[in-house]
Amino acid sequence: MKSVTIRDVAKAAGVSVATVSYVLNNSGRVGRPTRRAVLSAVRSLDYVANLNARNLAKDASQTLGMIVSDIENPFFPEVIKSFEQRAREQSYDVILSDTNYDSAVLTEAATRMLQQRVRGISFVTSEVALPTIRQIKARQTPAVFLDVGPVQQYISNVKIDYAHGIRAVIDHLISLGHRRISFVGARNDLQSNADRRDAYLRYMRELGMKVGTVLEGNSHFDGGLAVGAAICQLVPRPTAVIANNDLTAIGIMKALQSSGLNVPKHISVTGFDCTQLAAYTTPSLTTVDLKRDLIGRTAAEALHTLFSSPTHAGQEYPIIPNLIVGESTGKAAR
């Protein structure tokens, strides 16, 4: 079937194309009878506006882009949901892309969104590529990053205080008598993972405690399983393990339990992110709440602020996490 055009609507309503445009965009003065005629023609012809053409004409759009690292990771859905909800309240649509932690894919996704003339882009990713930042600056497209953004004109950054969360976890474990505390991270080229690992190393040294074994997972459940099996072989075995995210922590607990070790009787395990899974594991997971809902809403607000500001000056938006104590931590085993 041939697509219905704005000219077809104008012909059916007996008005000009400009009048139809005024009605659809709610701009210009159009009498009520004429407006009703246009809207009736739109409904009868099942007309759908060509948003791409409209964006090209305006050199702008009411669409925001959002790029995340891993949509399968339970950390991201609530961030996406709250971002989209706040964007909708501000009359924006949202398009989404997933990078799978690949900076090359991130650059491709950002390029496609810029070509579609999105109003702004939120990068909720651990990876970033310099070509992407250069494109954004050249196009003067507002962007909000998570942790890795250089705050400047057209670019804001939502900054999570990972060190605060790591300190809270370590203080909690020390209060339970733990001294052999290991850390499980992920790829060091991902900023959020490096920040968590560095905060662990720094705070352990500040406390005058011996740094435990640092292992590397992959931020997924299977990586946690592999690391958990390795922890069982350590001599001496740690009495507590801090995982870089909840999926890793859950995999570790599964591996420990499969080896006959009890969590937390033999080893305490903590996560990071406070995903919905944390409350439903057995035992429930002690984790750090990064306030995912707040991250999404803040990112949407920050984009709106960037393109509403006459100077388009970037800002930093701090997020302070807090510890959620579950049943996966207990007194240190003797």
N, C-alpha and C positions, 0 to 999 in steps of 0.2 A: 504494500500500500504506500501511496505517496504521502510524505509527511505534510501535515497541515502547517502552513506558514502564517505569519502575522498578516500578510496580504489577504489570505483566505478569510481570516477573521474580519478584517476591515470590509471586505466585499459583502460578507454575510450580514454584517451589522449596518451596512450602508453608510460607513464613515471613512475617514482617511486613516492611513497607517499611523500617522502621528497621533491621532485621537486614541487609537488602540494602545499605543505605547504609553500615553498619558495615564490611561486607566490601569494598565498592568503595573506601572511603576508608581501609581498613586501620586502623580505629579501633574501640574497644570490644572486649569479649571475646566471641568467637564460636567455638564448638567446631569441630573439624576436619571432622566429618561435615556440619555445617550449612554451613560454608564451601565444601566441595566441591559440595554441592547447589546453592548459589547460583551458583557459578562455572560449573557445568554448565548451569544455566538461562540464564546470560548468553551462553554459547557457542551453545547450541541455538537461542536466539531472536535471535542476532546483535544483541544490545543494545549501543548506543553511548550513553554518558552524555551528558546535556545539560550541557555545561560552562557555558554562559551562565546556566542556571538555578542551577547549583551556585555560581557566582560571586556571583549576586544574593543567594543565601541566606547566603553567608559574608561578603559585602561585600569580597571579595578574590579573587585568582586566582593561579594559578601560571603566568601568561603575562606575558612582557615585550614591550613594543613597541619597534620600532626604525624611525626615520625617517631616510632618507638623501636627499641632494640629487639624485643622478643615477645610477641603477642601471646605465646604459649606460656610464658612465665606468669604466674598468678599475681605478681606485683603490678603488672601493667593494666589489666582490665578496669580496676577501680579508678586509676589515674585517667584512662581514656574516657570512662563514663562521666566523671566529674568535669573533665575538660569540655566534653560535648554538651553537657547539661548547661554549664555556664555560658558557653558559646551560643547555644540556642536561645537562652534568655536575652542575649545581646543581639539576636536576629542574624546570627551567622550559621552557615552550614559547615560541616567538617569532612575532610577527606583524610584517610589514614594510610600509612605505609609502615612496613616492618623491615628492619635491616638485617636481622639475625647476627647482630654484632659485627657487621662487615662495613667498614668505612667507605668502600667503593660503592656498595649498594646504597648507603646513605647519600652519597653525592648524586647518584642517579635519581633517587627519589626526590631530593630537593630540586634538582634540575627540572623534573617533570612538573612539580608543583609551581615553580617559577614560570614555566611556560604556560601554565593554566592561569597565571595571574592571580594566584591566591593573595588574600589581603595580608597574611602573615603566616609564619610557620613556627610551631612548637617542636623542639627537638628533645624528646624525653629519652635520651640515649646515653650510653656510657662512652661511646666512640664519637669522634668528630673528625672532620677532614678540613684542612686549610682551604682547599678549592671551594668548599661549600661556603665558608665565611667570606671569601673573596667575592663569590657570586652575589651573596646577600648584600654586601656593602655596595657593589657596583649597581645593583638593581634598586637599592634603597628600600628593600622589603623588610618590614619588622620581623624579628626573630627572637624567640625565647629559648634558651638552652637550660639543661639541667646539669649543674655543677661545672660545666666546661666552657661556658660562654665568656668571651672577653667583653665586659660591660663597656659599651660605647654607643655612639649614635646608631639608632635602629636595632641595637642588640641588648637585651636584658638577660639576667641569669637567675634561676631559682637555685639557691645554694643550700644543700643539706649539711648540717653540722655532724658529719659522721664521727668525728672525734668525741663529741659529747655522748653519742650512743655507745661507742666502744668503751669509754670510761665508765659509763653506767653498768655495762655488762661485767667488766673486770671488777669493779667495786662490789657488785653483787656476789660474784664468785668468791672473792677474797673473804667476804663476810661469812661465807659458808665453810671457810677453812681451806679453800683450794690454793695450791701453790704451783702445781704442775699444770699449767694452762696452755694448751696448744691453739693454733689458729689455722683455719682452712680458708684460703682465698681462691682467686681465679686468675684469669689473665691479667698480668701486670700492666698491659698496655691500655686497659680499660680504666678510666680515671676513678670511678667510684670504688672499684676493687682495690686499686692502689692506695686510695685515701684510707680505706678501712684497715688494710694491712699496716700501713705506716703509722696509723693512730695506735694500733695494738703494740707495735714495736716500741714506739715512743713512750707510751704510758707505762708499759711494763718496766722500762728502764728508769723512768722517773720515780717509780715506786721502789727501785732497787731490787726488783725481782728478776730471776733468771728467765730469759725468753724461752718459751717452749718451742717444740718442733712446729715449723711453718710448712704446711702442705698445700698443694694446689689442686683444686677441683675444676669444674667447668660451669658452675652456677646452675647445673641441672641435677635432677634426682640421680641419674646414673653415675654422675661424677661423685656425688655424695656416697653412693654405695661403694665405689672403688676406694675412696679415701677412708671410709669407715673400716674396710677390710685391712687397709694399711695401718690404721691406728691400733688395731688389735695385735699387730706384730711389734709395736714399739716397746722397747725396754729402756728405762721404766715407762710404763704406760701413763699417759696423762690422766689426771682425775677430772679434767674438764676440757671441753673443746668449744671454741667460738667459731661458728661457720659464717661465711660472708653473706649468705642469704638463707631463707627458709627452706627452699628446695634442697639445697646441699645438706642442711641440718637434718631434714627428714630422711634423706638417703643414708646419712651417717647412722642415725638411730636404727634404721632398718638393718644395716649391716652389723651393728653391734649386737642387736637382739638376736640376729641369725647365728651369731657366734657364741651365744649363751650368756652375754653380758647384759646386765640390767641397767636401764636408764631411769632414774639417776643414781641408783644404789652403787654401781661400779664406776660409771662415768656420767658426768653432767654434760648436757649438750645445749647450746643456745643458737638461735637463728638471728636473722636480720631482715627486716622488711615488714613483718607483722601482716602476712597475707591471711586470708580466711582459712587456709589449711592449718595454720598454727593452732587454732583452738580445737581442731577435730582430730589431731594426731593422738596416739596413745604411747606415752603420756602427752598431755598438751605441752606445746613448745614455749619455752621462755624465749622472747624475741624482742627486737627493738622496733617500735612503731615509727615509721618514717612519714606517717600522715599522708597516705596516698591521695585521699580525697582532697586535702588541702593543696597538694602539689598540682593536681589537675586544675582546680579552680584558680589557683594563683597564676598558672601559666596562661590561662585564657584571659584573666584580668590584665596581666602584664602586656599581652599583645594588644588588647584594646587600648591600654594606656599609651603604648608606643605610637600607634598611628593616630591617636586623638591629640597627642601633645604637639604644640606648634614647633617645638625644637626636636622632637623624636629622640630625646635623651634616654639612654638606657639606665636601668636601675638593677640593684641586687636585692633579691627577696629571700631572706634567711628562713630556713625551716629547722626548728629544734626538735629532734626526735626524743622519745621517752621509752623507758624500759617497761615491758609487760612481762610479769613473772608468771610462768606456767609451772607445770609439774615435772619438766624435764631437767630441772636443777635441784640439787639437794646437797646435804653435807658431804664434804670430801671423804672418799673412802680411805681408810687407814691402810 
